[in-house]
Structures are given as structure tokens and as C-alpha cells.
Amino acid sequence: MSEFPERLRRLRENMRPVRSMTVTSQLMGLHPDMLRRYERGEVEPSMGALYKIADYYGVSTDYLMGRTNFPFVHRL
């Protein structure tokens, strides 16, 4: 099973200030129902949605998808 749903949920819950799923999804430019379905593991995000989520939280797409345990992108 993908680590994506759990990592997404943890990122949202640990975000400060704490925001509801509805507010978070609006700030990302995603529909609240889709964010809810991603967190439940019902569907996997499109590449576009994955980029929006990664940009919002400042983490790499590889971290979101469980390909690395290092959340942050190191930029040169």
C-alpha cells in the first residue's frame, strides 16, 4: 500500500496554523472531496495534484509517494 495517504494526513494535521481539510484544499487549488479521498487512500493523485500538494507543504513528490524518507528538497 502507498504511504501517500498517511503522509498527506500527517502533513495536514501538523501544519501550523491548523487548517480544516476544506480550507487546505482551497489553498492548494483542489476540490475538498478529492483531498479527502487521497487521505483515505481511495484514489491516487494525478501528477498535477501531486505537484500542488508538494508545493503547498514544501516537500518533494518522492517523499509524498514514499520513495524517500527525507521530506525536503535540497536545492543548489
PDB file of N, H, CA, C and O in Angstrom:
ATOM      1  N   MET A   1       0.837  -1.187   0.000  1.00  0.00           N
ATOM      2  CA  MET A   1       0.000   0.000   0.000  1.00  0.00           C
ATOM      3  C   MET A   1       0.883   1.254   0.000  1.00  0.00           C
ATOM      4  O   MET A   1       1.953   1.277   0.610  1.00  0.00           O
ATOM      5  N   SER A   2       0.433   2.247  -0.666  1.00  0.00           N
ATOM      6  H   SER A   2      -0.436   2.228  -1.161  1.00  0.00           H
ATOM      7  CA  SER A   2       1.165   3.504  -0.766  1.00  0.00           C
ATOM      8  C   SER A   2       1.236   4.204   0.589  1.00  0.00           C
ATOM      9  O   SER A   2       0.300   4.140   1.386  1.00  0.00           O
ATOM     10  N   GLU A   3       2.345   4.862   0.831  1.00  0.00           N
ATOM     11  H   GLU A   3       3.105   4.914   0.183  1.00  0.00           H
ATOM     12  CA  GLU A   3       2.498   5.656   2.050  1.00  0.00           C
ATOM     13  C   GLU A   3       1.870   7.034   1.896  1.00  0.00           C
ATOM     14  O   GLU A   3       1.772   7.793   2.860  1.00  0.00           O
ATOM     15  N   PHE A   4       1.449   7.348   0.689  1.00  0.00           N
ATOM     16  H   PHE A   4       1.529   6.731  -0.095  1.00  0.00           H
ATOM     17  CA  PHE A   4       0.927   8.679   0.393  1.00  0.00           C
ATOM     18  C   PHE A   4      -0.215   9.113   1.318  1.00  0.00           C
ATOM     19  O   PHE A   4      -0.138  10.210   1.871  1.00  0.00           O
ATOM     20  N   PRO A   5      -1.266   8.316   1.515  1.00  0.00           N
ATOM     21  CA  PRO A   5      -2.382   8.789   2.356  1.00  0.00           C
ATOM     22  C   PRO A   5      -1.950   9.175   3.770  1.00  0.00           C
ATOM     23  O   PRO A   5      -2.370  10.211   4.286  1.00  0.00           O
ATOM     24  N   GLU A   6      -1.130   8.363   4.385  1.00  0.00           N
ATOM     25  H   GLU A   6      -0.789   7.522   3.966  1.00  0.00           H
ATOM     26  CA  GLU A   6      -0.686   8.640   5.755  1.00  0.00           C
ATOM     27  C   GLU A   6       0.203   9.880   5.813  1.00  0.00           C
ATOM     28  O   GLU A   6       0.067  10.701   6.720  1.00  0.00           O
ATOM     29  N   ARG A   7       1.099  10.015   4.861  1.00  0.00           N
ATOM     30  H   ARG A   7       1.210   9.348   4.124  1.00  0.00           H
ATOM     31  CA  ARG A   7       1.992  11.181   4.853  1.00  0.00           C
ATOM     32  C   ARG A   7       1.199  12.462   4.603  1.00  0.00           C
ATOM     33  O   ARG A   7       1.465  13.492   5.222  1.00  0.00           O
ATOM     34  N   LEU A   8       0.245  12.396   3.714  1.00  0.00           N
ATOM     35  H   LEU A   8       0.029  11.559   3.211  1.00  0.00           H
ATOM     36  CA  LEU A   8      -0.588  13.559   3.425  1.00  0.00           C
ATOM     37  C   LEU A   8      -1.369  13.972   4.671  1.00  0.00           C
ATOM     38  O   LEU A   8      -1.417  15.154   5.010  1.00  0.00           O
ATOM     39  N   ARG A   9      -1.968  13.022   5.340  1.00  0.00           N
ATOM     40  H   ARG A   9      -1.928  12.061   5.065  1.00  0.00           H
ATOM     41  CA  ARG A   9      -2.754  13.315   6.543  1.00  0.00           C
ATOM     42  C   ARG A   9      -1.864  13.931   7.625  1.00  0.00           C
ATOM     43  O   ARG A   9      -2.233  14.924   8.252  1.00  0.00           O
ATOM     44  N   ARG A  10      -0.686  13.332   7.835  1.00  0.00           N
ATOM     45  H   ARG A  10      -0.386  12.526   7.325  1.00  0.00           H
ATOM     46  CA  ARG A  10       0.227  13.853   8.855  1.00  0.00           C
ATOM     47  C   ARG A  10       0.680  15.279   8.538  1.00  0.00           C
ATOM     48  O   ARG A  10       0.752  16.124   9.431  1.00  0.00           O
ATOM     49  N   LEU A  11       0.981  15.539   7.284  1.00  0.00           N
ATOM     50  H   LEU A  11       0.923  14.852   6.559  1.00  0.00           H
ATOM     51  CA  LEU A  11       1.392  16.893   6.901  1.00  0.00           C
ATOM     52  C   LEU A  11       0.279  17.895   7.192  1.00  0.00           C
ATOM     53  O   LEU A  11       0.536  18.967   7.739  1.00  0.00           O
ATOM     54  N   ARG A  12      -0.946  17.554   6.831  1.00  0.00           N
ATOM     55  H   ARG A  12      -1.155  16.683   6.387  1.00  0.00           H
ATOM     56  CA  ARG A  12      -2.068  18.468   7.067  1.00  0.00           C
ATOM     57  C   ARG A  12      -2.286  18.689   8.560  1.00  0.00           C
ATOM     58  O   ARG A  12      -2.481  19.823   8.998  1.00  0.00           O
ATOM     59  N   GLU A  13      -2.253  17.622   9.335  1.00  0.00           N
ATOM     60  H   GLU A  13      -2.094  16.701   8.979  1.00  0.00           H
ATOM     61  CA  GLU A  13      -2.509  17.737  10.771  1.00  0.00           C
ATOM     62  C   GLU A  13      -1.393  18.472  11.513  1.00  0.00           C
ATOM     63  O   GLU A  13      -1.646  19.104  12.539  1.00  0.00           O
ATOM     64  N   ASN A  14      -0.165  18.394  11.006  1.00  0.00           N
ATOM     65  H   ASN A  14       0.041  17.881  10.173  1.00  0.00           H
ATOM     66  CA  ASN A  14       0.969  19.050  11.669  1.00  0.00           C
ATOM     67  C   ASN A  14       1.221  20.476  11.182  1.00  0.00           C
ATOM     68  O   ASN A  14       2.081  21.175  11.718  1.00  0.00           O
ATOM     69  N   MET A  15       0.479  20.900  10.177  1.00  0.00           N
ATOM     70  H   MET A  15      -0.219  20.333   9.742  1.00  0.00           H
ATOM     71  CA  MET A  15       0.642  22.246   9.623  1.00  0.00           C
ATOM     72  C   MET A  15       0.200  23.282  10.657  1.00  0.00           C
ATOM     73  O   MET A  15      -0.807  23.097  11.340  1.00  0.00           O
ATOM     74  N   ARG A  16       0.944  24.350  10.763  1.00  0.00           N
ATOM     75  H   ARG A  16       1.762  24.501  10.207  1.00  0.00           H
ATOM     76  CA  ARG A  16       0.578  25.443  11.660  1.00  0.00           C
ATOM     77  C   ARG A  16       0.451  26.719  10.854  1.00  0.00           C
ATOM     78  O   ARG A  16       1.359  27.027  10.081  1.00  0.00           O
ATOM     79  N   PRO A  17      -0.609  27.466  10.990  1.00  0.00           N
ATOM     80  CA  PRO A  17      -1.749  27.159  11.843  1.00  0.00           C
ATOM     81  C   PRO A  17      -2.536  25.976  11.301  1.00  0.00           C
ATOM     82  O   PRO A  17      -2.519  25.696  10.103  1.00  0.00           O
ATOM     83  N   VAL A  18      -3.229  25.283  12.208  1.00  0.00           N
ATOM     84  H   VAL A  18      -3.243  25.511  13.182  1.00  0.00           H
ATOM     85  CA  VAL A  18      -4.048  24.139  11.823  1.00  0.00           C
ATOM     86  C   VAL A  18      -5.203  24.643  10.961  1.00  0.00           C
ATOM     87  O   VAL A  18      -5.877  25.614  11.304  1.00  0.00           O
ATOM     88  N   ARG A  19      -5.412  23.966   9.845  1.00  0.00           N
ATOM     89  H   ARG A  19      -4.864  23.177   9.567  1.00  0.00           H
ATOM     90  CA  ARG A  19      -6.499  24.343   8.934  1.00  0.00           C
ATOM     91  C   ARG A  19      -7.367  23.130   8.664  1.00  0.00           C
ATOM     92  O   ARG A  19      -6.896  21.993   8.687  1.00  0.00           O
ATOM     93  N   SER A  20      -8.625  23.386   8.412  1.00  0.00           N
ATOM     94  H   SER A  20      -9.007  24.310   8.394  1.00  0.00           H
ATOM     95  CA  SER A  20      -9.540  22.301   8.069  1.00  0.00           C
ATOM     96  C   SER A  20      -9.168  21.744   6.701  1.00  0.00           C
ATOM     97  O   SER A  20      -8.418  22.361   5.945  1.00  0.00           O
ATOM     98  N   MET A  21      -9.703  20.573   6.401  1.00  0.00           N
ATOM     99  H   MET A  21     -10.313  20.072   7.015  1.00  0.00           H
ATOM    100  CA  MET A  21      -9.449  19.970   5.101  1.00  0.00           C
ATOM    101  C   MET A  21     -10.009  20.861   3.993  1.00  0.00           C
ATOM    102  O   MET A  21      -9.408  20.972   2.924  1.00  0.00           O
ATOM    103  N   THR A  22     -11.154  21.494   4.240  1.00  0.00           N
ATOM    104  H   THR A  22     -11.642  21.403   5.108  1.00  0.00           H
ATOM    105  CA  THR A  22     -11.770  22.365   3.237  1.00  0.00           C
ATOM    106  C   THR A  22     -10.874  23.560   2.933  1.00  0.00           C
ATOM    107  O   THR A  22     -10.627  23.868   1.767  1.00  0.00           O
ATOM    108  N   VAL A  23     -10.392  24.227   3.956  1.00  0.00           N
ATOM    109  H   VAL A  23     -10.593  23.977   4.903  1.00  0.00           H
ATOM    110  CA  VAL A  23      -9.521  25.389   3.760  1.00  0.00           C
ATOM    111  C   VAL A  23      -8.215  24.963   3.095  1.00  0.00           C
ATOM    112  O   VAL A  23      -7.744  25.622   2.168  1.00  0.00           O
ATOM    113  N   THR A  24      -7.635  23.871   3.562  1.00  0.00           N
ATOM    114  H   THR A  24      -8.018  23.336   4.315  1.00  0.00           H
ATOM    115  CA  THR A  24      -6.383  23.375   2.986  1.00  0.00           C
ATOM    116  C   THR A  24      -6.548  23.086   1.504  1.00  0.00           C
ATOM    117  O   THR A  24      -5.716  23.493   0.694  1.00  0.00           O
ATOM    118  N   SER A  25      -7.609  22.391   1.147  1.00  0.00           N
ATOM    119  H   SER A  25      -8.286  22.060   1.805  1.00  0.00           H
ATOM    120  CA  SER A  25      -7.817  22.036  -0.263  1.00  0.00           C
ATOM    121  C   SER A  25      -8.024  23.283  -1.115  1.00  0.00           C
ATOM    122  O   SER A  25      -7.546  23.342  -2.248  1.00  0.00           O
ATOM    123  N   GLN A  26      -8.731  24.278  -0.585  1.00  0.00           N
ATOM    124  H   GLN A  26      -9.119  24.230   0.335  1.00  0.00           H
ATOM    125  CA  GLN A  26      -8.936  25.520  -1.334  1.00  0.00           C
ATOM    126  C   GLN A  26      -7.608  26.234  -1.575  1.00  0.00           C
ATOM    127  O   GLN A  26      -7.366  26.746  -2.668  1.00  0.00           O
ATOM    128  N   LEU A  27      -6.757  26.268  -0.565  1.00  0.00           N
ATOM    129  H   LEU A  27      -6.954  25.853   0.323  1.00  0.00           H
ATOM    130  CA  LEU A  27      -5.451  26.915  -0.717  1.00  0.00           C
ATOM    131  C   LEU A  27      -4.564  26.185  -1.722  1.00  0.00           C
ATOM    132  O   LEU A  27      -3.724  26.797  -2.381  1.00  0.00           O
ATOM    133  N   MET A  28      -4.758  24.872  -1.830  1.00  0.00           N
ATOM    134  H   MET A  28      -5.440  24.375  -1.294  1.00  0.00           H
ATOM    135  CA  MET A  28      -3.995  24.076  -2.797  1.00  0.00           C
ATOM    136  C   MET A  28      -4.564  24.186  -4.200  1.00  0.00           C
ATOM    137  O   MET A  28      -3.867  23.920  -5.180  1.00  0.00           O
ATOM    138  N   GLY A  29      -5.825  24.577  -4.300  1.00  0.00           N
ATOM    139  H   GLY A  29      -6.391  24.793  -3.504  1.00  0.00           H
ATOM    140  CA  GLY A  29      -6.489  24.600  -5.595  1.00  0.00           C
ATOM    141  C   GLY A  29      -7.070  23.249  -5.964  1.00  0.00           C
ATOM    142  O   GLY A  29      -7.205  22.918  -7.141  1.00  0.00           O
ATOM    143  N   LEU A  30      -7.418  22.461  -4.930  1.00  0.00           N
ATOM    144  H   LEU A  30      -7.309  22.730  -3.974  1.00  0.00           H
ATOM    145  CA  LEU A  30      -8.006  21.139  -5.144  1.00  0.00           C
ATOM    146  C   LEU A  30      -9.410  21.104  -4.561  1.00  0.00           C
ATOM    147  O   LEU A  30      -9.734  21.892  -3.672  1.00  0.00           O
ATOM    148  N   HIS A  31     -10.234  20.208  -5.050  1.00  0.00           N
ATOM    149  H   HIS A  31      -9.971  19.568  -5.772  1.00  0.00           H
ATOM    150  CA  HIS A  31     -11.580  20.032  -4.508  1.00  0.00           C
ATOM    151  C   HIS A  31     -11.478  19.307  -3.166  1.00  0.00           C
ATOM    152  O   HIS A  31     -10.730  18.336  -3.046  1.00  0.00           O
ATOM    153  N   PRO A  32     -12.224  19.770  -2.149  1.00  0.00           N
ATOM    154  CA  PRO A  32     -12.152  19.131  -0.827  1.00  0.00           C
ATOM    155  C   PRO A  32     -12.429  17.627  -0.847  1.00  0.00           C
ATOM    156  O   PRO A  32     -11.809  16.871  -0.100  1.00  0.00           O
ATOM    157  N   ASP A  33     -13.355  17.195  -1.695  1.00  0.00           N
ATOM    158  H   ASP A  33     -13.859  17.809  -2.302  1.00  0.00           H
ATOM    159  CA  ASP A  33     -13.657  15.758  -1.767  1.00  0.00           C
ATOM    160  C   ASP A  33     -12.457  14.958  -2.258  1.00  0.00           C
ATOM    161  O   ASP A  33     -12.234  13.833  -1.812  1.00  0.00           O
ATOM    162  N   MET A  34     -11.684  15.533  -3.175  1.00  0.00           N
ATOM    163  H   MET A  34     -11.865  16.447  -3.538  1.00  0.00           H
ATOM    164  CA  MET A  34     -10.514  14.814  -3.682  1.00  0.00           C
ATOM    165  C   MET A  34      -9.449  14.690  -2.601  1.00  0.00           C
ATOM    166  O   MET A  34      -8.849  13.627  -2.438  1.00  0.00           O
ATOM    167  N   LEU A  35      -9.212  15.760  -1.870  1.00  0.00           N
ATOM    168  H   LEU A  35      -9.699  16.624  -2.003  1.00  0.00           H
ATOM    169  CA  LEU A  35      -8.223  15.698  -0.793  1.00  0.00           C
ATOM    170  C   LEU A  35      -8.637  14.649   0.235  1.00  0.00           C
ATOM    171  O   LEU A  35      -7.799  13.896   0.732  1.00  0.00           O
ATOM    172  N   ARG A  36      -9.911  14.603   0.548  1.00  0.00           N
ATOM    173  H   ARG A  36     -10.591  15.215   0.144  1.00  0.00           H
ATOM    174  CA  ARG A  36     -10.439  13.607   1.490  1.00  0.00           C
ATOM    175  C   ARG A  36     -10.195  12.192   0.959  1.00  0.00           C
ATOM    176  O   ARG A  36      -9.785  11.304   1.706  1.00  0.00           O
ATOM    177  N   ARG A  37     -10.448  11.993  -0.323  1.00  0.00           N
ATOM    178  H   ARG A  37     -10.782  12.715  -0.930  1.00  0.00           H
ATOM    179  CA  ARG A  37     -10.256  10.669  -0.935  1.00  0.00           C
ATOM    180  C   ARG A  37      -8.777  10.293  -0.989  1.00  0.00           C
ATOM    181  O   ARG A  37      -8.430   9.122  -0.838  1.00  0.00           O
ATOM    182  N   TYR A  38      -7.909  11.275  -1.202  1.00  0.00           N
ATOM    183  H   TYR A  38      -8.192  12.226  -1.325  1.00  0.00           H
ATOM    184  CA  TYR A  38      -6.470  10.995  -1.178  1.00  0.00           C
ATOM    185  C   TYR A  38      -6.054  10.518   0.207  1.00  0.00           C
ATOM    186  O   TYR A  38      -5.320   9.538   0.336  1.00  0.00           O
ATOM    187  N   GLU A  39      -6.524  11.211   1.248  1.00  0.00           N
ATOM    188  H   GLU A  39      -7.121  12.007   1.144  1.00  0.00           H
ATOM    189  CA  GLU A  39      -6.154  10.842   2.617  1.00  0.00           C
ATOM    190  C   GLU A  39      -6.690   9.472   3.013  1.00  0.00           C
ATOM    191  O   GLU A  39      -6.074   8.775   3.820  1.00  0.00           O
ATOM    192  N   ARG A  40      -7.807   9.087   2.467  1.00  0.00           N
ATOM    193  H   ARG A  40      -8.308   9.652   1.812  1.00  0.00           H
ATOM    194  CA  ARG A  40      -8.382   7.768   2.771  1.00  0.00           C
ATOM    195  C   ARG A  40      -7.736   6.660   1.948  1.00  0.00           C
ATOM    196  O   ARG A  40      -7.949   5.478   2.217  1.00  0.00           O
ATOM    197  N   GLY A  41      -6.954   7.035   0.956  1.00  0.00           N
ATOM    198  H   GLY A  41      -6.780   7.996   0.737  1.00  0.00           H
ATOM    199  CA  GLY A  41      -6.314   6.044   0.099  1.00  0.00           C
ATOM    200  C   GLY A  41      -7.245   5.474  -0.953  1.00  0.00           C
ATOM    201  O   GLY A  41      -6.974   4.415  -1.518  1.00  0.00           O
ATOM    202  N   GLU A  42      -8.342   6.171  -1.219  1.00  0.00           N
ATOM    203  H   GLU A  42      -8.562   7.031  -0.760  1.00  0.00           H
ATOM    204  CA  GLU A  42      -9.319   5.695  -2.201  1.00  0.00           C
ATOM    205  C   GLU A  42      -8.837   5.905  -3.630  1.00  0.00           C
ATOM    206  O   GLU A  42      -9.138   5.109  -4.519  1.00  0.00           O
ATOM    207  N   VAL A  43      -8.096   6.969  -3.843  1.00  0.00           N
ATOM    208  H   VAL A  43      -7.851   7.616  -3.121  1.00  0.00           H
ATOM    209  CA  VAL A  43      -7.555   7.278  -5.172  1.00  0.00           C
ATOM    210  C   VAL A  43      -6.151   7.844  -5.013  1.00  0.00           C
ATOM    211  O   VAL A  43      -5.801   8.375  -3.958  1.00  0.00           O
ATOM    212  N   GLU A  44      -5.355   7.728  -6.060  1.00  0.00           N
ATOM    213  H   GLU A  44      -5.639   7.297  -6.917  1.00  0.00           H
ATOM    214  CA  GLU A  44      -4.020   8.337  -6.084  1.00  0.00           C
ATOM    215  C   GLU A  44      -4.131   9.644  -6.863  1.00  0.00           C
ATOM    216  O   GLU A  44      -4.925   9.739  -7.799  1.00  0.00           O
ATOM    217  N   PRO A  45      -3.354  10.639  -6.494  1.00  0.00           N
ATOM    218  CA  PRO A  45      -3.448  11.936  -7.164  1.00  0.00           C
ATOM    219  C   PRO A  45      -2.843  11.904  -8.563  1.00  0.00           C
ATOM    220  O   PRO A  45      -1.948  11.114  -8.863  1.00  0.00           O
ATOM    221  N   SER A  46      -3.364  12.792  -9.405  1.00  0.00           N
ATOM    222  H   SER A  46      -4.091  13.434  -9.161  1.00  0.00           H
ATOM    223  CA  SER A  46      -2.741  13.000 -10.713  1.00  0.00           C
ATOM    224  C   SER A  46      -1.404  13.691 -10.468  1.00  0.00           C
ATOM    225  O   SER A  46      -1.142  14.164  -9.362  1.00  0.00           O
ATOM    226  N   MET A  47      -0.572  13.750 -11.477  1.00  0.00           N
ATOM    227  H   MET A  47      -0.784  13.365 -12.375  1.00  0.00           H
ATOM    228  CA  MET A  47       0.720  14.429 -11.324  1.00  0.00           C
ATOM    229  C   MET A  47       0.505  15.901 -10.976  1.00  0.00           C
ATOM    230  O   MET A  47       1.227  16.458 -10.149  1.00  0.00           O
ATOM    231  N   GLY A  48      -0.483  16.525 -11.606  1.00  0.00           N
ATOM    232  H   GLY A  48      -1.069  16.072 -12.278  1.00  0.00           H
ATOM    233  CA  GLY A  48      -0.769  17.930 -11.317  1.00  0.00           C
ATOM    234  C   GLY A  48      -1.151  18.146  -9.863  1.00  0.00           C
ATOM    235  O   GLY A  48      -0.675  19.083  -9.223  1.00  0.00           O
ATOM    236  N   ALA A  49      -2.012  17.278  -9.342  1.00  0.00           N
ATOM    237  H   ALA A  49      -2.399  16.517  -9.863  1.00  0.00           H
ATOM    238  CA  ALA A  49      -2.429  17.381  -7.942  1.00  0.00           C
ATOM    239  C   ALA A  49      -1.252  17.100  -7.015  1.00  0.00           C
ATOM    240  O   ALA A  49      -1.093  17.762  -5.989  1.00  0.00           O
ATOM    241  N   LEU A  50      -0.434  16.127  -7.373  1.00  0.00           N
ATOM    242  H   LEU A  50      -0.563  15.589  -8.206  1.00  0.00           H
ATOM    243  CA  LEU A  50       0.733  15.789  -6.558  1.00  0.00           C
ATOM    244  C   LEU A  50       1.689  16.982  -6.456  1.00  0.00           C
ATOM    245  O   LEU A  50       2.227  17.258  -5.384  1.00  0.00           O
ATOM    246  N   TYR A  51       1.896  17.684  -7.565  1.00  0.00           N
ATOM    247  H   TYR A  51       1.459  17.460  -8.436  1.00  0.00           H
ATOM    248  CA  TYR A  51       2.760  18.866  -7.554  1.00  0.00           C
ATOM    249  C   TYR A  51       2.173  19.971  -6.679  1.00  0.00           C
ATOM    250  O   TYR A  51       2.905  20.634  -5.943  1.00  0.00           O
ATOM    251  N   LYS A  52       0.861  20.172  -6.754  1.00  0.00           N
ATOM    252  H   LYS A  52       0.267  19.634  -7.351  1.00  0.00           H
ATOM    253  CA  LYS A  52       0.210  21.194  -5.924  1.00  0.00           C
ATOM    254  C   LYS A  52       0.385  20.886  -4.442  1.00  0.00           C
ATOM    255  O   LYS A  52       0.681  21.777  -3.646  1.00  0.00           O
ATOM    256  N   ILE A  53       0.201  19.629  -4.080  1.00  0.00           N
ATOM    257  H   ILE A  53      -0.040  18.905  -4.727  1.00  0.00           H
ATOM    258  CA  ILE A  53       0.327  19.214  -2.680  1.00  0.00           C
ATOM    259  C   ILE A  53       1.767  19.389  -2.207  1.00  0.00           C
ATOM    260  O   ILE A  53       2.011  19.925  -1.126  1.00  0.00           O
ATOM    261  N   ALA A  54       2.714  18.935  -3.020  1.00  0.00           N
ATOM    262  H   ALA A  54       2.516  18.499  -3.898  1.00  0.00           H
ATOM    263  CA  ALA A  54       4.134  19.053  -2.661  1.00  0.00           C
ATOM    264  C   ALA A  54       4.537  20.518  -2.516  1.00  0.00           C
ATOM    265  O   ALA A  54       5.244  20.874  -1.573  1.00  0.00           O
ATOM    266  N   ASP A  55       4.101  21.359  -3.430  1.00  0.00           N
ATOM    267  H   ASP A  55       3.527  21.070  -4.196  1.00  0.00           H
ATOM    268  CA  ASP A  55       4.427  22.788  -3.354  1.00  0.00           C
ATOM    269  C   ASP A  55       3.821  23.427  -2.110  1.00  0.00           C
ATOM    270  O   ASP A  55       4.476  24.227  -1.441  1.00  0.00           O
ATOM    271  N   TYR A  56       2.591  23.085  -1.800  1.00  0.00           N
ATOM    272  H   TYR A  56       2.059  22.435  -2.343  1.00  0.00           H
ATOM    273  CA  TYR A  56       1.906  23.662  -0.643  1.00  0.00           C
ATOM    274  C   TYR A  56       2.645  23.339   0.656  1.00  0.00           C
ATOM    275  O   TYR A  56       2.823  24.209   1.508  1.00  0.00           O
ATOM    276  N   TYR A  57       3.069  22.092   0.802  1.00  0.00           N
ATOM    277  H   TYR A  57       2.925  21.385   0.110  1.00  0.00           H
ATOM    278  CA  TYR A  57       3.736  21.679   2.037  1.00  0.00           C
ATOM    279  C   TYR A  57       5.251  21.858   2.000  1.00  0.00           C
ATOM    280  O   TYR A  57       5.915  21.710   3.026  1.00  0.00           O
ATOM    281  N   GLY A  58       5.798  22.173   0.838  1.00  0.00           N
ATOM    282  H   GLY A  58       5.258  22.294   0.005  1.00  0.00           H
ATOM    283  CA  GLY A  58       7.240  22.367   0.730  1.00  0.00           C
ATOM    284  C   GLY A  58       8.028  21.077   0.849  1.00  0.00           C
ATOM    285  O   GLY A  58       9.142  21.067   1.373  1.00  0.00           O
ATOM    286  N   VAL A  59       7.450  19.992   0.364  1.00  0.00           N
ATOM    287  H   VAL A  59       6.545  20.000  -0.061  1.00  0.00           H
ATOM    288  CA  VAL A  59       8.117  18.689   0.398  1.00  0.00           C
ATOM    289  C   VAL A  59       8.261  18.168  -1.025  1.00  0.00           C
ATOM    290  O   VAL A  59       7.654  18.695  -1.957  1.00  0.00           O
ATOM    291  N   SER A  60       9.064  17.137  -1.177  1.00  0.00           N
ATOM    292  H   SER A  60       9.558  16.709  -0.420  1.00  0.00           H
ATOM    293  CA  SER A  60       9.256  16.558  -2.508  1.00  0.00           C
ATOM    294  C   SER A  60       8.127  15.584  -2.837  1.00  0.00           C
ATOM    295  O   SER A  60       7.497  15.016  -1.945  1.00  0.00           O
ATOM    296  N   THR A  61       7.891  15.408  -4.114  1.00  0.00           N
ATOM    297  H   THR A  61       8.403  15.869  -4.838  1.00  0.00           H
ATOM    298  CA  THR A  61       6.907  14.410  -4.542  1.00  0.00           C
ATOM    299  C   THR A  61       7.389  13.012  -4.181  1.00  0.00           C
ATOM    300  O   THR A  61       6.579  12.134  -3.886  1.00  0.00           O
ATOM    301  N   ASP A  62       8.700  12.798  -4.203  1.00  0.00           N
ATOM    302  H   ASP A  62       9.359  13.512  -4.443  1.00  0.00           H
ATOM    303  CA  ASP A  62       9.243  11.492  -3.806  1.00  0.00           C
ATOM    304  C   ASP A  62       8.901  11.180  -2.352  1.00  0.00           C
ATOM    305  O   ASP A  62       8.572  10.040  -2.023  1.00  0.00           O
ATOM    306  N   TYR A  63       8.977  12.176  -1.490  1.00  0.00           N
ATOM    307  H   TYR A  63       9.244  13.102  -1.757  1.00  0.00           H
ATOM    308  CA  TYR A  63       8.607  11.967  -0.090  1.00  0.00           C
ATOM    309  C   TYR A  63       7.118  11.613   0.017  1.00  0.00           C
ATOM    310  O   TYR A  63       6.752  10.664   0.711  1.00  0.00           O
ATOM    311  N   LEU A  64       6.276  12.369  -0.661  1.00  0.00           N
ATOM    312  H   LEU A  64       6.573  13.140  -1.224  1.00  0.00           H
ATOM    313  CA  LEU A  64       4.835  12.106  -0.592  1.00  0.00           C
ATOM    314  C   LEU A  64       4.494  10.685  -1.021  1.00  0.00           C
ATOM    315  O   LEU A  64       3.620  10.044  -0.436  1.00  0.00           O
ATOM    316  N   MET A  65       5.186  10.197  -2.042  1.00  0.00           N
ATOM    317  H   MET A  65       5.896  10.718  -2.517  1.00  0.00           H
ATOM    318  CA  MET A  65       4.869   8.877  -2.585  1.00  0.00           C
ATOM    319  C   MET A  65       5.637   7.745  -1.909  1.00  0.00           C
ATOM    320  O   MET A  65       5.504   6.584  -2.297  1.00  0.00           O
ATOM    321  N   GLY A  66       6.439   8.078  -0.899  1.00  0.00           N
ATOM    322  H   GLY A  66       6.547   9.021  -0.584  1.00  0.00           H
ATOM    323  CA  GLY A  66       7.132   7.038  -0.144  1.00  0.00           C
ATOM    324  C   GLY A  66       8.425   6.547  -0.762  1.00  0.00           C
ATOM    325  O   GLY A  66       8.930   5.490  -0.384  1.00  0.00           O
ATOM    326  N   ARG A  67       8.970   7.302  -1.712  1.00  0.00           N
ATOM    327  H   ARG A  67       8.560   8.161  -2.019  1.00  0.00           H
ATOM    328  CA  ARG A  67      10.214   6.888  -2.359  1.00  0.00           C
ATOM    329  C   ARG A  67      11.446   7.315  -1.576  1.00  0.00           C
ATOM    330  O   ARG A  67      12.546   6.826  -1.834  1.00  0.00           O
ATOM    331  N   THR A  68      11.270   8.227  -0.619  1.00  0.00           N
ATOM    332  H   THR A  68      10.376   8.625  -0.410  1.00  0.00           H
ATOM    333  CA  THR A  68      12.353   8.662   0.264  1.00  0.00           C
ATOM    334  C   THR A  68      11.752   9.047   1.608  1.00  0.00           C
ATOM    335  O   THR A  68      10.572   9.384   1.696  1.00  0.00           O
ATOM    336  N   ASN A  69      12.562   8.994   2.640  1.00  0.00           N
ATOM    337  H   ASN A  69      13.521   8.720   2.568  1.00  0.00           H
ATOM    338  CA  ASN A  69      12.100   9.413   3.961  1.00  0.00           C
ATOM    339  C   ASN A  69      12.532  10.837   4.291  1.00  0.00           C
ATOM    340  O   ASN A  69      12.291  11.324   5.396  1.00  0.00           O
ATOM    341  N   PHE A  70      13.164  11.497   3.342  1.00  0.00           N
ATOM    342  H   PHE A  70      13.360  11.102   2.444  1.00  0.00           H
ATOM    343  CA  PHE A  70      13.604  12.874   3.525  1.00  0.00           C
ATOM    344  C   PHE A  70      12.594  13.797   2.848  1.00  0.00           C
ATOM    345  O   PHE A  70      12.519  13.833   1.620  1.00  0.00           O
ATOM    346  N   PRO A  71      11.821  14.540   3.631  1.00  0.00           N
ATOM    347  CA  PRO A  71      10.723  15.310   3.052  1.00  0.00           C
ATOM    348  C   PRO A  71      11.127  16.516   2.219  1.00  0.00           C
ATOM    349  O   PRO A  71      10.395  16.903   1.309  1.00  0.00           O
ATOM    350  N   PHE A  72      12.266  17.112   2.508  1.00  0.00           N
ATOM    351  H   PHE A  72      12.861  16.797   3.247  1.00  0.00           H
ATOM    352  CA  PHE A  72      12.576  18.382   1.883  1.00  0.00           C
ATOM    353  C   PHE A  72      13.506  18.233   0.692  1.00  0.00           C
ATOM    354  O   PHE A  72      14.399  17.386   0.671  1.00  0.00           O
ATOM    355  N   VAL A  73      13.272  19.067  -0.282  1.00  0.00           N
ATOM    356  H   VAL A  73      12.546  19.754  -0.266  1.00  0.00           H
ATOM    357  CA  VAL A  73      14.088  19.092  -1.486  1.00  0.00           C
ATOM    358  C   VAL A  73      15.307  19.956  -1.198  1.00  0.00           C
ATOM    359  O   VAL A  73      15.179  21.075  -0.700  1.00  0.00           O
ATOM    360  N   HIS A  74      16.473  19.443  -1.509  1.00  0.00           N
ATOM    361  H   HIS A  74      16.577  18.535  -1.914  1.00  0.00           H
ATOM    362  CA  HIS A  74      17.702  20.221  -1.349  1.00  0.00           C
ATOM    363  C   HIS A  74      17.991  20.910  -2.674  1.00  0.00           C
ATOM    364  O   HIS A  74      18.216  20.261  -3.696  1.00  0.00           O
ATOM    365  N   ARG A  75      17.979  22.222  -2.635  1.00  0.00           N
ATOM    366  H   ARG A  75      17.796  22.749  -1.805  1.00  0.00           H
ATOM    367  CA  ARG A  75      18.202  22.996  -3.857  1.00  0.00           C
ATOM    368  C   ARG A  75      19.592  23.599  -3.843  1.00  0.00           C
ATOM    369  O   ARG A  75      20.098  24.018  -2.802  1.00  0.00           O
ATOM    370  N   LEU A  76      20.191  23.635  -5.002  1.00  0.00           N
ATOM    371  H   LEU A  76      19.781  23.295  -5.848  1.00  0.00           H
ATOM    372  CA  LEU A  76      21.535  24.218  -5.127  1.00  0.00           C
ATOM    373  C   LEU A  76      21.452  25.710  -5.315  1.00  0.00           C
ATOM    374  O   LEU A  76      22.480  26.375  -5.439  1.00  0.00           O
TER     375      LEU A  76
END
